[in-house]
Amino acid sequence: MKNHKIKYLLPMLAAPLATHLTTPETAQAQERARRPNVVLIYADDLGYGDLSCYGAERVSTPNVDALAANGLRFTNAHSVASTSTPSRYSLLTGEYPWRKRGTDVAAGDAAMIISPEQYTVADMFKEAGYTTAAFGKWHLGLGAESGKQDWNKPLPVGLADIGFDHSYIMAATADRVPCVFIENGKVANYDASAPIYVSYSKNFEGEPTGKDNPELLYNLKHSHGHNMSIVNGIGRIGYMKGGGKALWKDENIADSITAHAIEFLKEKSDTPFFVYFATNDVHVPRFPHPRFRGKTGMGHRGDAIAQFDWCVGEIIKTLKELDVFDKTLIILTSDNGPVIDDGYDDRAEELLGGHNPMGGLRGGKYSCFEAGTRVPFIVHWPARIKRAKERKALVSQIDFLDVMATVIGRGDGENLSPDGLKSQAQAWMGSDNKGREILFQMAANRNISARSGKWKYIPPCKGAPMITWGPKIETGYSVEPQLYRDKDERVNRAAKNSEKVERLQKAVEYIRTTPTNRKLE
């Protein structure tokens, strides 16, 4: 059994009903009608400066811009970590990633990182009568044991065990094997003539690799790493044999996950639904469909952003066709900040021109600095949000589960996750422009930084000042404490603000070593 406590109540964000005018049955039906459908659009490696509604000029994102133009666009919203796996873990569970082993960037053959006993946002929606689904990038492990999955059979542990009624996901992420989709716990389009074998320790006899057979890299060559098994003319991390007709083609990934999401929406539009729509577009290997190539003049990375915007547009169009757009809450954000060269020779750096994926912030993916976790964050809900606003509230994705519980009226004021806060619903919905008193963010080396108001504190830690394996990104690692007040993090004010350093250091130590952050709010 999952360890949680749930009670029913009328939605806190809806107007009260006169009980003498309704029967219990009609009251229940009216309650369901007031609760929104929820679609989370979770981009991958999309930077604070990558969307035209956030100032980008060399790439146009009209569908995302339309959500911002009729909703809330946040300028101080953060993922929990500057890498994928820990951010996704925290968003779905409301638990900080440093509290659990195995939440660093996961291998493609990692076991399920979220255990069936854990309470998730999908569990919460399902208990409230929603139909739940996940599409796209997963990167949170599958199966019961790492490295021991039999990809030729139904996986013993999967998304159905953590609250999702339906799923069509990438087994891990695009640059890692196995390069197949998993639909409801089984390899989609399984090809019995080409059984699947995966190893992260050694290659299979006779299988070519990007390192030894560069002539076979006809779609993308690697710049660093990504030189093991070759799938679709692109080198990957890890070794794989087989797959046959089940292997994906990178140029079709966006079309595939979008088509499956649309099919689900059409089937479930007459019932409340929660959709976790996690795109892969901007993550390497970037290889957009030919119809998007050349759209931006920035090569594959820029064109992948245009492709992402198309995906958003298709979801919006479908919701409108089904007449559920106005009663659907859409949240669009990213799992972490941007990286330009993350292992493939796609000319991303060369073709940037004046485009700044970081939006003028320091650092990027993997980093302690602000561009690692400050991400685009847009909330669109016509039934509640009547006019567009820019919001400066300090927002963290750790609160997703509890905010959604408040929005649909679950629980009786209690926080349902280990670290999330239901009190942040007012900030997410636009009625509070302050948000959190403090939030925490984790870098690739697991160093935990804190932001409180205009102040950002990075504790001392060991490590090189630049990423050592290829990307040209400042890490923010330093043996000296760092305290910044300015958004671009250029002037270290730690020496002249010892009391503030001490207070924030105590907060970091507390959140690192205790099971909840309630006392800090």
N, C-alpha and C positions, 0 to 999 in steps of 0.2 A: 504493500500500500504506500502511496505517496504521502509524505508528511506535510500536510497543509490543513488549514482550517478555513472553510468557505461558508458564507451565509448569503442568502438572497436578500435584496432590497431594491426598491425602485431606483432607477439611475439617478445619481446625484446631480447630473448635468441637465436633467429634464424637468419640465414644470410639473408640479404635483397634480394628481387627479382628485376629483371629488369622489370619494369611495362610494357614496350612496347612489351615484349615477351608474355604477358599473357592477357587473357580476364578477366573481373571481376569474371566470374564463375570459371575459372580454378585457378585464384589467391585464391579464397575462398577455393577451394578444396585442393590446396597446403598448405594453412594455416592450415586447419584441419589436414592434414597429418603430419605437423611438431609438432603439439601439442601432448604431451604425454598423454596416459592413466595414471591415478594416482590410486595407491592402497596404502592406509594407513593401516599398520598392527599395531594395538594399543594393546599392552600387558597389563596385569593387575597385579600390585604388583611385576613386574619383576625388580630385583635389578641390580645395576651397575655391580655387580660381578657374575651374574647368568648365563652368556653366555660364552662358551669356547673362543670366539673371544675377550672377555674382561678379559680373564685370568682364568676362571673357569676350574678346572681339574677333578672334580668328576662327572661332567655332560657334555655330548657331544652334541653340537648343530650344526651339519654339514650344515644344510640348511640355518640357519642364518649366519653361518660363510662364506658360499659361497657368500652371498650378500655383506658381509664386505670385502671379498677378491677381489671383483671386483667393489667396490664402495667406499664410504666415511664412515669411522668409527669415530664418534665424541667422544671426551673424556671430554668435558665440556658443555654438553647439558642438559637442564632442563625442567621438567614439571613446570606448573605454580603453582601447589599446591602439598602438600605431601599427599593428599587424592583424591579419585576418582572423585566424582561429580564436584568439582570446577575445576579440571584439564580438564575434558571433556568439561565442559561448555566453558572454555576459548579457548580451541583448536578449537572448532566448531564456535565460535562467534568472536574471537579476542577481547573479552572484559574481563578485570580482574574480578574475581569472587566477590571481595569485593564491587563492584559497584552495585550488585543486591542481594536482599534478597532471601533466599531459596537456596543458592548455597553451603551450608554445605552438609555433607553426607546425601543423600536423603533417606527418608523412601520408602518402596516399593509401597506405595499408594500416593506418591507425585504427584501433578499436573505437567504438562509440565513446566519445568523451563525455557527453551528457548521459548519465546512467538512467535507466528506466525509473529508478526510485525518486529522481529529482523532479521537482515541480517546474513546469515550463509555461511560457505564455500560450503555447498551443493547448496544454492541459486546461488552462484557465478558460480559454475561449470554448473549448469542447464542453466543459462542464456547464457553460452558460447556454448551451444549445446551438452553438455555431458549428458549421462544417469547416474543417481546417485543411490547408494544403500548403505544400512547399514545392517551389520550382527553382531550378538553376543551381548555382554553386552551393555546396554544402561545407566541405572542409572541416568537419567536426567528427570524422571517424565513422566507421560502420562495422558491424559485427561484434562478436564477443571478445575476441583476442587479437591483438595487433600482430600482423604478419601471418595469421593463420586462417584468414577468410578463404572459403571455397567459393570463388566468384561464379562457379558453374551451377550453384544451387541457391535456393532462397537463403538470405542472410538471417542468422538467428536473432540478431538485435538490429533494429532499424528505427525509422522515424515513427512508425506506428506505435512504438513503445514509449514515445515521449509526446504523444498527443496529436500527431498529424494523421488525419483520415486518409489523405492521398499525398503522394510525393512522386516527383519526377526530377531527379537531381543528378548532378555530376558526382561521381564517386568521391572526389576530393576537390581538386581545382585543375585548371586547364594545363598547367605545366607539369603535372604529376600523373603517373600511371596509377590505376588503370584508366584508359581514355574511353570510358563507356558511361552511359546513363544508367541510373538505377531507378526503376519504377516500382513503387510499392514493395521494396525489399528484394527485387530480382533484377538482373541485368536486362535492360530493355532491348528488344530485337535480338535476343540471344541466338547465337549461331552455333548449333551443336557440332558442326563440322570443324569449328575452330575454338576448342576449349581455351579458357583464359587462365594464364599463370602469371603471377606477380611476385617480384622480389625486390627488396631494397638493399640487398647485400651482394648479389652477384648476377651476372647476365646468364641468359639461357644459351646453350650451345647453338652456334650457327645464326644467332640473331644479330643483325647489324646495329651499330650505335653511331650517334652523331660524332663521337670522338674518332672512331676508326673508319667511318664511311661518310665523310662530309659531302660526297657527291650525291648522296641520297636525300640531302636536305633541300628539296626543290621548292619548298614554300617559305621557310624561314631558317636562317642560320643562327647559331648562338653567338653571343658576345662574351659571355662568361657562364660557366656551368651549363645545365640543360643539354648535356651532350651524351645522354644515355640512350634509352630506346627511342626509335624513330616511329612516329605515328603521323600519318597524313603529311609526310615530308617535313616534319618538325621534330627536333630533338626534345626529350623530356627529362624529368628527374625520375629515377627509378627504372627498373627493367620489367618488360612485359612481353609475353608471347601469346599469340592467338587473338581472339576477338572477332575476326571476320566481319560479318555484316553489322555487328553491334558497335564497332568502332565509330566514334563521331568524326565528322569533318568540321574543323574549327570554324570555317566560314558559315556553317549552318547552325552553330550553337544558339545564337540569339533567336533565330527563326524557330528553332525547335522548342526552346523553353517557353517562348511567347505563345506559340500555337497551343501547347499543352495547358498553359494558364488560361487562355481564352476558352478552350474547350471546357475546362472546369467551371469557369464563370458562367458559361451558358447553361451548364447542367444544374448549377446550384443557385441561380439568381433569385429564386423564389424562397430561399431560406437564408438566414444570416450566415455570412462566411468570413473567415480570416484567411488571407493569402500572404504567404511569405515569398516574395518574388525577388530572388537574388541573382542579379545579372553578373556576367563574367567579362563583359566587353572590354573594359579598360585594363584588366589584368593580363599579364603576359601568358602565353604568346598572343599578341594582338594580331588577329587575322580576320578583319571584317569581311562580310559578304561583298562580292564585286560591285553590287549596286550602290554601296556606300563609299567605295574607294575613289579618292580624288575630290570628295565633298568639301574638304577643309584646307587642302594644301599643306597639311601637317603630317602627312603620311598615315600609317596605320593607327597610331595613337589618337590623333585628332579625328580620323574617320570612325574609330571605335566609339568615340563620344557621340558622334552623330548617330551611330547605330543604336546606342543606348537610348538616345532621345526618341528614336523611332519606336523602340520597345515600349517606352512610356506612353507614346501616342496611341499605340495599338491597344493597350490596357484601357486608356481613357475612352477611346472610341467604342470599345466593347461595352464598358459600363454605361455609356450614354445610349447605345443601341438597346440595351437591356432595361433601360429606364431605372437604373439604380445609382447613377452617378451622384445625384444630389444627396443621397442618403448613405454614401460611402466615404469613410474617413481614409484619406490617402496620406501616408507619411513617406517622404523620399529623403534618403540620406546615404552615406557611404560608410564602409567598414573601417576605413583609415585614410590617411592622406596619400598623396601621389608619389610615384616614382617614375622616372623617365626611362633610363636604361636599366631594366631589371633582368637582363640576361639574354635578350635577343637582338640581333642586328636589324632593327626595323627603322633606323634613321630617326628615331624619336627626338634625340637631342639636336641633330642637324637641322631638322625641319620645324623646330619650335617657333622660330621667328621671334616676334614680340610676345608670344603667349607665355603666361606664367601660371603653371598648374597650382602652385602654392598660394597664389593670390597675394603675394607680397610677404607671406609669413616665412619664418625661418625653419629649416629642416625639411621633413617629408616623411614618407613611410619609414618605419623602423625607429624613428627619432624620438628623443625626449622633447624636442622643440615643438612649437605650436602647430606647424604644418603637419605633424604626425597624427594629430587627433582632432584638430578643428576642421570640421567637414561641412559640406552643404547640408541643410536641414530645412525641409519645407513641409508644412502641415496644411492640408486642404480638406475642408469639410463644410460644404455649403449650408447644411442645416444649422451649423453652429457659428461658423466664421463668415460674417456678412460682408466684410470688406478687407482688402489687402493691407497688410501691415509688415513693416520690418521690425523684428523683435530682437532686442539685445540681451534677453534673459540668458543666464548661464544654465545650459541644458546638457544632460548626460544621457547616453543611451542605456545606462544601467537602470534607469527608471521605466523603461518601456513596459515591462510586465505590469507594474503597479499602476502606471498611468492608464493603461488600457483597462485594467480592472475597474478603475474609477469611472472611466468613460462609459463602460457598459453596465455599471452598477453591481459589481461583484465585491463581496466582502462587506464588512461593517465599519470601515475606516482603518482596519489593520493593514499593515504592509504584508503582502503575500510572499515576497521574495526575501532572501537573506540581506540584500543591500539596497534594493530599490526603495523609492519613496512615493507613496500615493499623493502626497502633498504637492508634488510637482505637476499634477494635471492642470492646474490653473496656468502655469507657465507655458506648458505645451499647447494649451488651447487659446492662449493669447491674452488672458485677463490679468496676468501678473508678468511684469516686464523685468523682474529681478531674478527669479529662478533660484538656483541652489546657492546656499551660503558657501559651499566648498565642493569641488569635485576632484576626482583622482584619475590619473591616466598612466598607463604602463607602456614603456618602450620595449624594444626587441630584447634588451638585456635584462628585462624584468625590473628595471629601476622605476619607482613609482613617484610621479610628480604630483603637485597639488596646485589647483587654481582657486583663488578666493577673491571675488570681486575683480579688481584690476591687477591683482598680484599673481605671479606665477613663480612657484618655487620648485627647483630641481635639486634634489639631494645629491651629495657627493657620491660618485661611483667610479669604478675603474672601466677603462675601455678607450679605444682610439677615437680621436675627434671626428674622423670620417669613416663611413662604412668601408670595411676592408675587402669585401669580396666582389666589388664592381660598381654598384650605384654611387653616384657622386652626391652624397647626402651627408650633411653634418649630423652627427649623432646626438650632440648635447651632453655627451659623457665628459665628466671632469671630476678631479679629486677635490675641487673647491665647491662649496655651496653656491648656487646661483639663484638670484632673486631678480625678477624683471617686473617692471611696471608698464613699459611700453609694449605694444602688440608685436613689434618686430623683434623683440628680445635681443637688443644690441647693447644695452647698458646694464651691467651687473650691479645691483644695488645692495647686495648682501652685506657688505662690510659696514654700511651706514644704517642698516636696519636690523640689528641683531635680535631685537625682541620679536619682530615679525618672522625672522628666520627660525627662531626657537619655537614659536607657536606652530608654524607650518610643519617643522620637522617633527614635533610631537604628534601632530595630526597624521602625518604619513606613517609614523611608527605605530600609532594606534590602529590605523586601518590595515596595516600589514599584519598585525599580530592578533587582532580580535575578530570575532565572527560577525560583527555588525557595525554599521556606522551611525546608528541612531543618535548617539550622544553628541555627534558633531553637528547635528542640525538643530 
